[in-house]
Amino acid sequence: MSLRQAVRILIVEDHAGLATNLFEFFNDERYILDFASDGLTALHLVATNPYDVIILDVMLPGLSGFEICRRLRNDLQSSTPVIMVTAKDQLQDKEEGFSTGADDYLVKPFNLRELQLRVDALYRRKTGSPRKPELRAPGISFDPGTFMVRTDNGDQLELSGTAARIFEELIKAYPDFLSYAQIRDKVWGEKEVDMNTLRTHVYSLRKLLLDAFRQPLIKTMHGRGYRLLPP
């Protein structure tokens, strides 16, 4: 990771479709994912690997999520934050989840973005990472915690992945421009990225911003790089 430490997540889920959705949603350089479809595999992985957050289904074959969490805390002495995800929505179910050592509890079906926000919050709490301050340029702001772009007239757009990282660097650099090499180094780090890939990502970001705010917000400095063009 070039901009921030990757969040190491263990996903414990026996439903193949949901597991696939989670892997696709968290398919981002900010996350390193591991997977278990049953409790014994999950316990083995936690015993042999460090994780920052565990996403734990409750209804699993063999050991339930409640029992897994209990063993994590009592047998493995693991303090890794656990967020339980389950269709069990009764208060007594939530009480059992928290009593076994869960840090959060999310009822299915849920919005994947909400899960991401909760995962990021648990990670910040675990690492003591302070919330990044909002970044501003004239008439526009960017929240590095939620990846939300807002204009002073009330329009907003939620970015993700590489688009969010590029925009973060552009607004940090304002009123200066960023060269192609600076964008490559800040966003991709040591990873080799060709110029066509970089331009494609910037083009996609420019289109997202244009569609949301109805005006161009990225200026191409021909032969040099790119600059934020505030509204």
Secondary structure as UniProt FT lines:
FT   STRAND          7..12
FT   HELIX           16..25
FT   TURN            29..30
FT   STRAND          31..36
FT   HELIX           39..48
FT   STRAND          53..57
FT   HELIX           65..74
FT   STRAND          82..86
FT   HELIX           91..99
FT   TURN            100..101
FT   STRAND          104..107
FT   HELIX           112..127
FT   STRAND          135..137
FT   TURN            138..139
FT   STRAND          140..143
FT   TURN            144..147
FT   STRAND          148..151
FT   TURN            152..153
FT   STRAND          156..158
FT   HELIX           161..173
FT   TURN            174..175
FT   STRAND          178..179
FT   HELIX           180..183
FT   HELIX           184..188
FT   TURN            189..190
FT   HELIX           195..213
FT   STRAND          218..221
FT   TURN            222..224
FT   STRAND          225..228
//
